[in-house]
Amino acid sequence: MIIRKMFKFENAHIVRFCSSKRCRTSIHGHSYRAEILLSSNFLDNAGMVYDFGLMKKNIKTIIDSFDHATTIFSGDSDEYKNDLKRHSERWIEVSQNPSAEQFCRIFFVIIDKLLKISVMQNGEKDVKIHSVIVHETDTGYAQCFQEDAYNKQMGEIKLDEIIFSQAIIDEWEDKELFEKIKKKQAIINEKDV
């Protein structure tokens, strides 16, 4: 069975090297929608794959980190990166060009690793991320499956190469969330959300 939860976030970026001149030469923003699809062949004690209330915790924290932020490609010039960081408290630096396709892959890998270290408290079993859909516009989106997320031909997603600004981390309920995900430390789901 598959469940789907949609999250919204506003984000600015430049996608270098693309065909669209405006897209590759000017900072611009989108009203994104990220759909996170989880699957399991089991249901928990309440007859659910995974409680949507749990998705509003750590998964939402990750997606919300990109809200009202600028996503910066680490391969861009130091001058550009430093200027953006100087003028914006909320930024994320990633080693991939921040396209909708790469947002999908980044979200997939982070959430996949998060689910693998989550200690379930309500009978959830074998909950996996099925796919991620990122809508960049009303008419355009990208969808990522496991084979896409871990496809090295598309550029490897390395969590150590994702940097969240301190202003973003300061808003997290668990300030160590991303470090725990990177270090594969157990995260205990709350029993009551």
C-alpha positions in Angstrom: 0.0 0.0 0.0 1.2 3.5 -0.7 0.4 6.7 1.1 1.1 10.2 -0.1 1.7 13.5 1.9 2.2 16.8 0.2 4.4 19.6 1.6 4.8 23.1 0.2 7.8 25.3 0.2 9.1 28.5 -1.4 12.7 28.4 -2.7 15.0 30.4 -4.8 17.8 29.1 -7.0 19.8 29.3 -10.3 20.1 26.2 -12.4 23.4 26.6 -14.1 24.1 25.0 -17.5 20.4 24.6 -18.4 19.0 25.6 -21.8 16.7 28.3 -20.5 18.6 31.5 -20.3 16.5 33.1 -17.6 16.8 29.9 -15.5 20.6 29.7 -15.8 21.4 33.4 -15.4 19.0 34.8 -12.8 18.1 34.0 -9.3 14.4 33.1 -9.3 12.0 31.3 -7.1 9.2 28.8 -7.2 6.3 27.7 -5.1 7.2 24.1 -4.8 5.1 21.1 -3.8 6.8 18.0 -2.6 4.9 14.8 -2.5 6.4 12.1 -0.3 5.1 8.6 -1.1 5.6 5.9 1.5 4.9 2.2 1.2 4.5 -0.9 3.3 3.0 -4.4 3.0 1.9 -4.0 6.7 -0.4 -1.7 8.6 0.4 -0.4 12.1 -1.8 -0.8 15.2 -4.2 1.8 13.9 -4.5 0.2 10.5 -2.2 2.8 8.8 1.0 2.5 6.8 2.5 5.4 8.7 0.7 8.1 10.6 0.5 11.4 8.8 1.1 13.0 12.2 4.6 11.4 12.2 5.2 12.7 8.7 4.6 16.2 10.1 7.6 15.8 12.4 11.0 14.9 11.0 10.0 14.6 7.3 8.3 17.9 7.4 11.4 19.4 9.2 13.6 18.4 6.3 11.3 19.7 3.5 10.5 22.9 5.5 14.2 23.6 5.7 14.0 24.6 2.1 11.2 27.0 2.6 12.0 30.7 2.2 15.6 29.7 1.5 18.0 29.8 -1.4 19.5 26.6 -2.6 23.1 27.1 -3.7 25.0 24.8 -6.0 28.4 24.1 -4.4 30.0 24.1 -7.9 29.1 27.8 -8.4 31.7 30.5 -7.9 32.9 31.4 -4.4 32.0 35.0 -5.0 28.4 34.1 -5.8 28.0 31.6 -3.0 29.5 34.0 -0.4 27.3 36.9 -1.6 24.1 34.8 -1.2 25.1 33.6 2.2 25.9 37.2 3.2 22.5 38.4 2.2 20.3 35.5 3.3 20.1 33.8 6.6 18.3 30.7 5.2 20.3 28.8 2.6 21.2 25.3 1.8 24.4 24.4 -0.2 24.2 21.2 -2.2 26.7 19.4 -4.5 24.0 19.1 -7.3 22.6 21.8 -9.5 19.3 22.6 -7.7 16.8 21.4 -10.3 13.5 19.8 -9.5 15.1 16.4 -10.4 17.9 16.9 -7.9 15.5 18.2 -5.2 13.6 14.8 -5.7 16.8 12.9 -5.3 18.0 14.8 -2.3 14.7 14.5 -0.5 14.5 10.8 -1.4 18.0 10.0 0.0 17.5 12.0 3.2 14.0 10.5 4.0 15.2 7.0 3.0 18.0 7.2 5.5 15.7 8.8 8.1 13.1 6.0 7.9 15.9 3.3 8.2 17.1 4.7 11.5 13.6 5.5 12.9 12.5 3.4 15.8 8.8 2.7 15.3 6.5 2.9 18.3 3.1 1.8 17.0 3.5 -1.4 15.1 4.8 0.1 11.9 6.7 -2.4 9.8 8.9 -2.2 6.7 7.9 1.4 5.9 9.9 2.6 2.9 10.0 5.6 0.7 8.3 4.7 -2.6 9.0 7.9 -4.5 9.2 11.7 -4.3 7.5 14.1 -6.7 8.6 17.7 -6.7 6.3 20.2 -8.5 8.4 23.2 -9.6 5.4 24.8 -11.4 1.7 24.1 -11.9 2.5 22.2 -15.0 6.0 20.8 -14.5 7.3 18.2 -12.0 9.9 15.5 -11.5 9.4 12.1 -9.9 12.2 10.1 -8.3 12.3 6.4 -7.5 15.1 4.5 -5.6 17.0 3.7 -8.8 17.1 7.4 -9.6 18.0 8.5 -6.1 21.1 6.2 -5.9 22.0 6.5 -9.6 25.7 7.6 -9.6 25.4 8.6 -13.3 23.1 11.4 -12.1 25.6 12.4 -9.5 25.9 10.8 -6.1 23.9 12.4 -3.3 26.3 12.6 -0.4 24.8 13.8 2.9 28.1 15.2 4.0 28.0 17.6 1.1 24.7 19.1 2.1 25.1 22.1 4.3 22.1 23.8 6.1 22.7 27.4 7.3 22.7 27.9 11.1 19.4 29.9 10.9 17.7 26.8 9.5 19.2 24.4 12.1 18.2 26.8 14.8 14.5 26.3 13.8 14.6 22.5 14.1 13.0 21.0 17.2 15.9 18.5 17.2 19.0 20.5 16.4 21.0 17.3 15.8 18.4 15.8 13.3 20.6 15.9 10.2 23.7 14.8 12.1 21.8 11.8 13.4 20.7 11.0 9.9 24.2 11.3 8.5 25.7 9.2 11.4 22.8 6.6 11.3 21.9 7.2 14.9 18.5 5.9 16.0 15.7 8.4 16.1 12.8 7.3 18.2 9.4 8.2 16.9 7.1 9.8 19.4 4.1 7.7 20.7 1.9 10.7 20.8 2.1 13.4 18.1 
